[in-house]
Amino acid sequence: MEDKPNDRLDIAIVIQSGETKNDGIEDDGTDDEIRIMTLTAQGGPWERRLATIIDEGYLDDLIL
């Protein structure tokens, strides 16, 4: 197992078939897949950066 830096941004992307429902997200018939991205800040610098990204609305464009 490789060592990870203490200050980092972990990104997980999960692709599910359109028939799968997850946390109330339903397929609207426009695509075959649902993509869910989770950002997890590790350490103070990334916590501040992620908070700024959220506060400035940069993630709003990703939520469809």
Stockholm file with secondary structure:
# STOCKHOLM 1.0

chainA/1-64         MEDKPNDRLDIAIVIQSGETKNDGIEDDGTDDEIRIMTLTAQGGPWERRLATIIDEGYLDDLIL
#=GR chainA/1-64 SS CCCCCSSEEEEEEEEEETTCCBTTBCCCSSCSEEEEEEEEEESHHHHHHHHHHHHTTTTGGGCC
#=GC SS_cons        CCCCCSSEEEEEEEEEETTCCBTTBCCCSSCSEEEEEEEEEESHHHHHHHHHHHHTTTTGGGCC
//
